[in-house]
């Protein structure tokens, strides 16, 4: 498995920022570039919607569909395109009442939906009924979100809100303030959509090279975020550390570890050296630095601490349970951690409030409960067993006859990533306690090895403005699940279990 890990790290180094395309962001690019418009025209789904992931997550599909029909309305008078717009509006009328079916909004949804509807209406689209429909549900969230960020900070490069700058709309955009958000590579806050919006609004071409490079790489499309080169190395390194000593992967880890060192700042790290830090990436980076013997001041986590919990991003509206799980892992493992007990108690209290009242949890960054629930089990067993007793039982009882785990049986390929999370957690529990029936692990491993072909074939399950697949990250968790099972089978005492 070390060879497989090394091969993936080599791929990441040679082809960084590898992520699935985004129909939502490509819709914005389609105002400017014919190849993006062609991609949008070809990408409409049979039900009239747009969205790259096979999974119908209503929040992502709704804003991707609005982005696409706005682009068509702004650039085309073709009769076939007008029919596409009509089919898109018909989908929206069916989908918007189902928004409450999703566990979480997509990123900045409460800001983007009203703005996209206003833009469509200004382009002559018949969206007034939908605007009235969403007002009772969405506008209170819109106001709550904006109340967290004073107007004078809307264009601050240290605030995550600018990642969705397009929510401001063409008329309200302060064109004189945009320059402070422009990164050296030409983009706006790691967002192709925000970058295209500014290019449309201002009529400049500072982001042109950035967007054209993406269009060439993605054959007419652009992704949901980019760059995210730091995120892309943190997760695989963290995954690999759960099954192997990272030092055994030298020299393959040298380059990604150096990247983390260079990106590290006073508030930790984020998805990119060009983007703001967050507590999730920072906690995992602390674990990686500890694993390779690098001394980093862990008090950086105080940046994200508020009275009752920890924020993933400053000024966020809802908390991330996944972030608290990773904080617990860091607080337990990293040495010389001041205020360890106090901070650990706070993070555990947040998790206890959610985990002791339900069989599973869903995090704001991933649509599958197997992602967040498995993370909780693998981290908290042996640390706070009473908190995850129900979740461990849920993982065991929801394995399907074919050995897989999934929350989305109508989308069979989703089970591969979900099975990897569940199998990783249960092998971790087996390593700690030996209480898991080995046949459960064996069936999960057999399913994974017999069904996994390529990471590109899997549906997006990670939450951005639209669902996306961070290919290298997902591949690393599948490799981790396989490695942890293989490690167990090499232990002589386990041979009696078969």
Secondary structure, 3 states (H helix, E strand, C coil): CHHHHHHHHHHHHHCCCCCCEEHHHHHHHCCCCHHHHHHHHHCCCCCCCCCCCCCCCHHHHHHHHHHHHHHHHHHCCCHHHHHHHHHHHHHHHHHHHHHHHCCCCCCCHHHHHHHHHHHHHHCCCCCHHHHHHHHHHHHHHHHHHHHCCCHHHCCCCCCHHHHHHHHHCCCCCCCCCHHHHECCCCCECCEHHHHHHHHHHHCCCCCHHHHHHHHHHCCCCEECCCCCCCHHHHHHHHHHHCCCCHHHHCCHHHHHHHHHHHHCECCECECCCCCCECHHHHHHHHHHHHHCCCCCCHHHHHHHECCCCECCCCCCCCCCHHHHHHHHHHHHHCCCCCCHHHHHHHHHHHHHHHHCCCCCCCCCCECCHHHHHHHHHHHHCCCCHHHCHHHHHHHHHCCCCCCCCCCCCCCCCHHHHHHHHHHHHHHHHHHHHCCCCHHHHHHHHHHHHHHCCCHHHCCCCEECCCEECCHHHHHHHHHHHHHHHHHHHCCHHHHHHC
